[in-house]
C-alpha cells in the first residue's frame, strides 16, 4: 500500500506524517519552526505549564505556530497528580481553544515514569469533559486496554525514560500493547536516532513522538528530516511484512547444479 494512501488517523482526523514533534527544548523559535518544516509533522506538542509560567523558549511559542498547518497538542508536563493534570488540561483548552490533550501524570522526579493509576483517573475525567485524550504511559497492555475503554484517542507507551536517549528498549512489551489495540499506538520518549523510530514502526506502532533527540542534535533540522525518513521507512517495512526468521542459513542463490558437500564429521 503506498504511504500516501495510508494516513495516520486519530479521533477521526487524518495526518500525512506519522512523526509528532515536541517543542519543550527549543530556545529559538525560528529554529523550532525550521525543525517542524523539515520533519513534515502534522502534530506539535506544547507544555502548557511552561507557556503559563513564561519559561525560556516558550514566550511567544503559541503565537509562532501556524495552527492552520499543525494540530496543536497541549500537554500536561509537570503535573504530578490526576487533579493537577485535569486542571492544567482545562486551562490549556481555555487558553488555546483546543480540546486535544497529551496527558502526563508524572510524580517520579528521577526517572519521570508516569503514574498508571493517576493517568487512568485523569483520562476518564477528561474524556467525560469532551477532550481528545492521548495518554503517556508505560508499556502495559492491561492499562492500555483500560484507557481505550474509557475513550482515549491513542495510547502512548514509552520507548525508554524521557530525554534519556537510550533508544527503543521496550520492544517486547510494545508487542503486548499492540496486540488487540483498537486505537493508534504512539511510541513516545527516549528515542535517540531515526533507526529507533524505524524499529518502533516496523514493530507495528502507528507513530512516534520525538523532542530531545532532535532538539539536542548537532544539526536539529537535519535530524528532524532524518527522523521523517526513518518513520517512513519503518512504516513501509511494516506494510511490506518482514521475512520469517530461520534457525539455519538459507542460500540466496539457487543451489541447483552445485554438488552437495558432505556434512562435517562430529567427533565421537
Secondary structure, DSSP 8 states (H G I E B T S, - for coil): --GGG--EEETTEEES-SEEEE-TT-S-HHHHHHHHHHHT-SEEEEEHHHHHTT-TTTTTHHHHS-TTTSEEEEE-TT--SHHHHHHHHHHHHHHH---EEEE-----TTT----HHHHHHHHHHHHHTT-EEEEEE-S-HHHHHHHHHHT-SEEEEBSSSTT-------HHHHHHHHTT--SEEEEES---SHHHHHHHHHTT-SEEEESHHHHTSTTHHHHHHHHHHHHHHHHHHHHH------SS---SS--TTS----------
